[in-house]
């Protein structure tokens, strides 16, 4: 599965380098078919545990079965969305970086003093990250903001 996802990421990178709007449909279908084949083989090796007669409730499944059935199978469209939507990154590294600062702030101070303070921190942090992602000069963005005329981010 790792090899398949890395190959898919490489194909998407090649398509972006060629300035294609999307990965060719044939490549997407071939990758989805291989994805399903790998999951089918994995399910055969790690089948769900059956319910024992006379017991109630959910049956505890192995971690491998949970990963295969509950995550990779049920969330197939979300996992492979980067194949069809160029706005969706292959990994979530940037998201984790964006969340690191608020978590560190909360960890260092224990919490925000008020909900208003937490909201203000989130808004300011969001605006700064948006400006940075759009390659704008942060200082030149902050000056008009404090003058009461905040610049609007570019929306696609």
N, C-alpha and C positions, 0 to 999 in steps of 0.2 A: 504494500500500500504506500509506503514511504517513497519507493522508487517511482510509482505511478504519479503521485502528487508532485514530486520534484520534476518529472518529465513534463507534466501538464504546466507547471510554472515556467519551465524553459520554453515551451511552445508559445505561451502567452507573451513572454518576453520577446521572442522572435517576432511575433505578430505586431507587438508595439513598436519594435525597432523598424519594421517595415511600414509603420504608420497605418496599419489596418484598423478599422473600427472595431472589429471583433475577430475572434478565432474562427476559421472556416467551420461550417456546420458539420462536415464530415469528420474533422478532427474531434470536435466536441462529442459527437455520437460515439466515435471509437473509444474515447477516453471514458465515457459513461459506461459503455459495455464492459470495458476492462475493470472498471470500478465494481460493477455488479458481479462480475465473475469472481473477483478476489473476495468479495463479501460472501458469496455463495460457498466458495471453498472454505472460508473461515468458519461459516456456520456449520458446515459438515464436520469440521474438526472440534467445534465447541458448541454442541447443540444445547438448547435450553433444558434445564432440569425439569422433569415432569413433577406434577403434584402427586404426593402420596395419598392413597385413599384414606379418607377420614380426617384429613387436615384442612384447616381453613387459612385464608389469607394468601398473600403473595409468596411465591417460592423464591428463596434467595438464589440469585444467579451468580455465576462466576464473573469476575471482572472482565474477562475476555468476552463473554457472552453479552454483558451489559454494553461494552464498547461497540461490539459488532451490531447488535440489534437496536439498542436504545439510542445510540449516538450516530454511528456511521450510516446505518440504514434509514432511520427516521429523519435524519437531517441532511440527507444526500444533496438536496437542492441548495441548501445554505453552504455546505462544505465546498461544492463545486461552482458556486456563484461567480468566482473570479474568472471562470472560463468564458462567461457570456457578458459580464458587466465590467468594463475597464475601470470603473470607479472603486471596485472592491479589491483590496489588496490580497495577496496570497496569504500573508500572515497578519497577526495582530500586534506586531512589535510596536508600531506607532501608537496604538491605543494604550498599550501598557506604559509607554513612556509618558503619555499625556496624563495618565492616572497616578503616576508615581509622585508628583509634587503635592497634590492634595492629600494623599495618604501620608507622606512624610510630615506635612504641616499638622495633620490631625494627630499623628504619632508623637510629634515633639511637644505639642501643646495639650494633648489629651483630648481636646475637642474644640469646636468653635464656641465662642461665648454666647452667641445667639444664632438663631436661624437666619436672621438678616445678615449677619457677618459672614456666615457660610455661603449664603446666596451671592453676596457681593464678591467674595473671593472667587467663586465659580464663574461668575460673569466676566470679571477682569481677566482671569486665567484663560477663559475661552476666547476672549477677544484677542489677547496677546498671541495665543497659539495660532489662531486663524490668520492673523497678520503675518506671522512668521512663515506659515505654510504657503502663503501667497507671495512670499519673497518681498514683503514690504519692510521698510525701515521702521522698526518699532518706535523709536523716539519720535520720528516725524509723524507717526500715527497718534501718539499720545498727546502731542501739543494741541492739535485741534480738538481732541476729545475733552481736554481740560478747559478749553475755550467754549465748550458747549456745542461743538459741531463735529461729532464723531464721524470718521469716515466709514462708509458702508463697505462690507466685504463684497468681493465679486462672487456672484452666485452663478452656477452653471445651469 
